[in-house]
Amino acid sequence: MDFRSVSALAANAITVHSKIVDILAGKTPIPEVVELFITNFCSFRCPHCHCANWHGDEQSYMRVATLERIFAELESLGVKTIEFGGGGEPLQHPYIHDIFEMLRRRGMRCGIISNGYAVIDNQPLREDIAGVSDWFRVSLDGVADDVYREVHGRDDLSYGKLKLALRDFTTMAARNPDPFARTRLGLKMILQQANKNGLAAVCSEAKAMGADFIQFKWLENSPLSLPEGERRAIFEFLDHMKNSAENDLIIDLLPGYDGESSAQKNEKCALSILHPLIDWDGAVYICAFFHQRRKTHCLGNINRNSFLDLWESDEHKITRMAVNPLQCVSNCPLKRYNPIIEFIKKERYRFPYI
């Protein structure tokens, strides 16, 4: 059986099925992963960025002492993985090397969502990433200099330099003697007007970099979005690439944020409990998959309370129950787990019997 026929969503959910059973019983398990927006600054000026309205300056970052305290508490609670996202660009945190060293000392692992540009001419940073991360997903969005500059809003950027740096990164990561600990490189492509004609080259460019997976996502509700009439041909092309026997890349075509999803619009998700967010200013949110930073999603602040105090509070349960799914991102990634949760509810008696 081709490994690509296995549902990654199902594998993820079944791995944490005991926590899902606790959630269904009304309990509040410790998160499986905690996402951190360690900075609110990004030097890119992407016209399509859904976080742009909240970006701050270079001083908008989480202090190292705060991060040390967060890591210590999460480690004591049994949380072993951190996801760095944004918000801002995590690799532009002024003390990013110290942050990775803190993780390494504690034996914690991370995933990184980044534009990747900071790894150019920065071998120590590439080594740090390869030493502590399970995956490093780079928001590429274009595989030619002109397109890359347009989608990221700066004329001084070089796709060619980034490609060489990522190729060096995967070569270095491949030297890890433990194949299960090798950092996987992923690429993200936000499908829009500027890059619609360059998709045929994306897979060959990804292979040249040594990438393991590519995520394609539609840009929605923007003047730069592709009209519905142009999407069918792109979908068919990507579906062919995804299922091609000659292609060993993992390819996912994902719905875009804010797109239409009437079937899920009124559904609540259950798994946000397993993936909360701590923002750069210490605010703790019950879910990482929103971009409004709504007060209704906030539990409090890590600078005033411990994570556990916030997590086990009555306020957490009240806040979670009060979430209006109509205010959530229409195509919330966590809602895709709902059918699998239904399967676990009905079939969990099977799980001890491999």
Disulfide bonds with the S-S distance in Angstrom:
none
